[in-house]
Amino acid sequence: MMPVKSADLADVAGASRPGAEGAVRDAAPDPTVETTAVPEACYAARREGRDACGEPTAAEVPVAVISFDEDRALSGTRAIPAEVPVNLVYGGIPFAVMMTTPSDLEDFAVGFSLTEGVIRQRDDIRGIRIEPDERGIRLAIDLVPNRLHEHLARRRALSGRTGCGLCGVDDFDSLPQARNMEGAAPSLSASAIQQALLGLDREQALNELTHAVHAAAWADLDGTIRHVREDVGRHNALDKLLGALCREDIRPDTGFVVVTSRCSFELVEKIAAFGARTLVAISAPTALALERARKLDITLIGIARRDSVTVFHGLERVREALHEQTSGLDLP
């Protein structure tokens, strides 16, 4: 992906926002969020390539499919996801442009602000305005005075790829480092993990349409999927999810996070910023992700499939019949 070289939409060459221009939408700091993963009406809209407000998140384009076994091309159409430059602006000052799927943007504003260290809690945001622009979308985020002051003191510009987690970090001291969490992480049964994985398959409406986006989900400790957010960027999908959880005051010890991507260390840092203690990823973690999970004592589960998962850290918390089978083994 080519990086956007400035934290201002004016510098995004050739980018355009799909769909018609709309009025500015205001978002209060604590609006009601979906209490189930994807309500039927929202799911239907997302399968049609729209968000809950009717904004397009996918587009039908003409394609030709060439079979290696047949000497011909078949014409048709294919849905592809929207990817739009979103400018996050604090106190009128541009901070970052991120390439994002234009849905659940209020959640994205809260989650990004939390995981980037701009805010410490939801109430640090007084309001969010979504401002359409012919070049993209501007998220104007109104911080409480003390947080704005602290933010301006440590402001850094991000060059936004599609959810790139370290854009704009120019020295080692700026690497994300979540604080160690107190108390024991919640236990989690293998059956709950399996139920969440099976449930997530049914909740990825945009990916079902496009086969081109990531998902991040929140499941109760019994494995019931409660919230799902999708995006072309895996970091963005997780930021949207964490923003939704913050806005609904979900306690971090009441569930766990599932992501449909590899587990890099930024994802571990992001869930730690929220306070969650369990991360399940479809692919394997990187070495640094595992190092940080051990340091933060986050249960880290990867290579998650329908029939098995691999526990990289926190096996003692993944309970059920495993205790007898693993007795005496040297496990993580």
Disulfide bonds with the S-S distance in Angstrom:
none
